[in-house]
Amino acid sequence: MGPRVLVIGKSGQVATALTERAEARDIPAMCIGRPEVDIATMDALPDEAIAFAPTIVVNAAAYTAVDKAEDEEDAAFAVNDAGAGRVAAAAAKLGVPVIHISTDYVYDGAKPEPYVETDPPCPLGVYGRSKLAGEEAVAQAADRHVILRTAWVFSPFGRNFVKTMLALAETRDRLKIVDDQRGSPTYALDLADAILTIAERIAETGWQQRYQGVFHAANAGETTWRGLAHKAFAASAALGGPTAAADPIPTSDYPTAAERPLNSRLDCGRLKATFGIALPDWWVGVRDCVGRLVTTHEKQETP
């Protein structure tokens, strides 16, 4: 018997990707989110979610406005900490595991090598602190939990760096882009496939203690924000889409309200060893994402 996946969150990148990939893989899935369900205030899952009889719950809902969080700490913690705990508790009440999505921002970026799950977290800002607190809330509320730390998520959906770069390239020939932050860009559709594969493994084998805890889940390889933009522009140019020159600048030349980790690279060895999952190279996802964005744009512009 395969999994039945209840996704908390409807409009975000990961939730949208999960809906698409679950349909493609013929995995029953239900997405619920605001305004019907707000995890910051919910007391219990709605009746229709319980009637769906999920075998696993995925929490893809989050407060992700990293800079805004510096001024909205209560709002960030209400969703990322208390809300995450509520979702995990609801899963535990249903008697099913929970998969919770976390972030590279739990690290300070000072480590010179890619981070492994046992490295001590040390978030630099409110967003990272709220997500770390959420991990702890999930672990306390549900014994059967899988926490996936991911990084630099992009997709054809919602707001993200790749979409922003292509939009800017519509009107500008050159862009100055940070080139001293390194990370593992993650395609939301690849992450969705990884989540669904985890759900399948658990459905096939039953819950095993080795599944519990924190795992890194990011696309293979690494680059900088400028490197990511350069690859996106190259893919777009090949399809006749918008492109621009990407000039490197240091983080100090692009100040933000929240400090970013200089190193967001994630070692995903534990994910492969435990679940047999290795996400593809990040640039493969960029090509697919940009192809979808440029093609959709062209269709919209055609009279």
Secondary structure, 3 states (H helix, E strand, C coil): CCCCEEEECCCCHHHHHHHHHHHHCCCCEEEECCCCCCCCCCCCCCHHHHHCCCCEEEECCCCCCCCHHHCCHHHHHHHHHHHHHHHHHHHHHHCCCEEEEEEHHHCCCCCCCCECCCCCCCCCCHHHHHHHHHHHHHHHHCCCEEEEEECCEECCCCCCHHHHHHHHHCCCCEEEEECCCEECCEEHHHHHHHHHHHHHHHHHHCCCHHHCEEEECCCECCEEHHHHHHHHHHHHHHCCCCCCEEEEECHHHCCCCCCCCCEECECCHHHHHHHCCCCCEHHHHHHHHHHHHHHHHHHHHCC
